[in-house]
Structures are given as C-alpha cells and as structure tokens.
Amino acid sequence: MEVIETSIPDVKLIKPKVFGDERGFFMETWNAKVFEQAGIVVTFVQDNHSRSVKHTLRGLHYQIKQPQGKLVRCTRGEVFDVVVDLRKDSPTFGQWVGEFLSEANQYQLWVPPGFAHGFLVTSEIADFQYKCTDFYAPEHERTLQWNDKTVGVEWPLEIGLSLKLSIKDKAGLDLEAAKAELEALL
C-alpha cells in the first residue's frame, strides 16, 4: 500500500497493491499498522455505501460537532472526490483537494476530521463506500456550497450538463458563513 501526501498534507491518497489474475483481484483496503506509519491513527465506528447516477453531486458535507474522519473509495464506476479544509486554525483553511477515485484505479482518500467532503459521479453509475471515525449526527451536519467562488473547486463538469443535487446540497453555506459558524463554537 502506498500512502501519498496531497497538497494538504493531512489528506492522503492511498494506492493499494492490487493482485489480480484471470479470476479477479485481491487487495488490502485497511491496515492499521500501515496507516499508523503514515500518521493516520484512527478507530472506525461506521461504514457507509451509496449508489449514485451520472452527474450526481453529493456534498460538500461536514459536521460542526462530532466531525468524521473518512476513508473513502469508489468500488463501481468513477467519481471526482473533493475535500475542503474547514479546520478553524489550519494554514490551509478553505483550500481543497480533488482526486478521481474509481473501480479501475482502486485509489482511496483519507479525509481527516474537520473537512467538508463531496463527490461528483463521472461514470453512468457509481458505488461509493467509506469508513467513518465518528457516528453520523444529523443535527450537526452542514453543507458547504459545492460552487463557492472563494473555495473555487474545479469540478470536471461537462458543458451543458444538469447536475443532480439534493435540496440540502442546493442550500449550502458559503465559506464565510461556514467559518463564522465554526468560530462561534468556541
């Protein structure tokens, strides 16, 4: 397993070793010792699985209390996965990282607690699976605008495409409003 630092050092791209032949493949997706050596010391308490159709954009979700660290991967199809640093005192606050995760490349992304997270489905259908370090707390969930100009995520959008967004995701906060709410938690 190769663990690669991204432009935000705490966010890691994980490239598992995949062993395959005519029967299929085998790979290790989680190894506490390997992750610990990469500085990721966590306990997972919840696994999630979503299926989405092409042009679905989910996110950018975060929790203001009980923030979740997530180990994410796409097990069917392809997504463009995005994380935005919302840690109040971070030197990379408001910066984002995006990676294509797919059934073909088998990559995973480590999203530390304190980040907004979302993805855009770029294949006809995508199954997205992730492990979480804390339980989902809907009363603490918030959404950062997927198209916030201050953050400036460069989504790989097709010209003329109509995104599929939930009502919650359409009503996301801009970065300044999210920052104000996070600072008020002190």
Secondary structure, DSSP 8 states (H G I E B T S, - for coil): -EEEE-SSTTSEEEE--EEEETTEEEE----HHHHHHTT------EEEEEEEETTBEEEEEEESSS---EEEEEEESEEEEEEEE--TT-TTTT-EEEEEEETTT--EEEE-TTEEEEEEE-SSEEEEEEEESS---GGGEEEB-TT-TTT-------TT---B--HHHHT-B-HHHHHHHHHHT-
